[in-house]
Amino acid sequence: EDHACTASWDHSVKLWDVEREDCVQTVNTSKVVSCLKRAPTELGEYVVVSGHPDASLRLWDLRVDSSSSSLCVATLTGHNAWVTAVEPLPLSGRPLLASASHDGTLRLWDSRATAKPIISFVAHGTAKAPEKALCMAFQGG
C-alpha cells in the first residue's frame, strides 16, 4: 500500500492512504512535531521518526493500534535545542539515524541503542557560538 505521513503543530502524526486520499491513523504525540522521516529497522520493518522542539526524537511503530501505549517505541535525547531534521543513514547495514538541531550539532544514533548518540559534533558555528542547523542531506551509500 502507498502511504504518506504528515506531522503538524497540533502534535499529531497522520498516516494517509494515498490512493484513497484517506487518513487511516492519527497519533497524538503530546509534543509539536518539527520533522518526520520513515526509517528502516534491522528487521526490515519501518518506524516513523519524529523530531521535536523539546530537543528529542521519538520512534513510532505505526503497525501498533493507535490506542496502545507501545506506539512510541523509543525516545532519543541528547540535543540541547529544537530538532529540525532527521534522516535514516544507510551505513554498514545498521539502523542509523542522523539528526540536526538548533543547537548547531549533527548527531548519529543507532536506533537499537537509545541511551545516547554514537557521534555528535558541531556542524555549524563553533562549540562556543553554534549556528542553528536547519536541514541536512546525505550523499553516498
Long-range contacts (C-beta under 8 A, 24 or more apart in sequence): 5-36, 5-38, 5-48, 5-62, 6-36, 7-33, 7-34, 7-35, 7-36, 7-50, 8-33, 9-33, 13-48, 13-50, 13-60, 15-62, 25-62, 25-66, 26-66, 27-60, 27-62, 27-66, 27-71, 29-58, 29-60, 29-72, 31-56, 31-58, 34-82, 34-83, 34-84, 35-83, 35-84, 35-85, 35-86, 36-86, 37-86, 37-87, 37-88, 38-88, 39-86, 39-88, 39-95, 39-97, 39-111, 40-88, 40-95, 41-95, 41-111, 42-93, 42-94, 42-95, 42-112, 47-73, 47-111, 49-86, 49-88, 49-97, 49-111, 50-86, 51-83, 51-84, 51-85, 51-86, 51-99, 51-101, 52-82, 52-83, 53-82, 53-83, 55-79, 55-80, 55-81, 55-82, 55-83, 55-101, 55-103, 56-83, 57-83, 57-86, 57-97, 57-99, 57-109, 59-111, 59-114, 74-111, 74-114, 75-114, 76-109, 76-111, 76-114, 76-117, 78-107, 78-109, 78-116, 78-117, 78-120, 79-103, 79-105, 79-107, 80-105, 81-132, 84-132, 84-133, 84-134, 84-135, 85-133, 85-134, 85-135, 85-136, 87-136, 87-137, 87-138, 89-138, 90-141, 98-136, 98-138, 100-133, 100-134, 100-135, 100-136, 101-132, 101-133, 102-132, 102-133, 103-130, 103-133, 104-130, 104-131, 104-132, 104-133, 105-130, 105-133, 106-133, 106-136
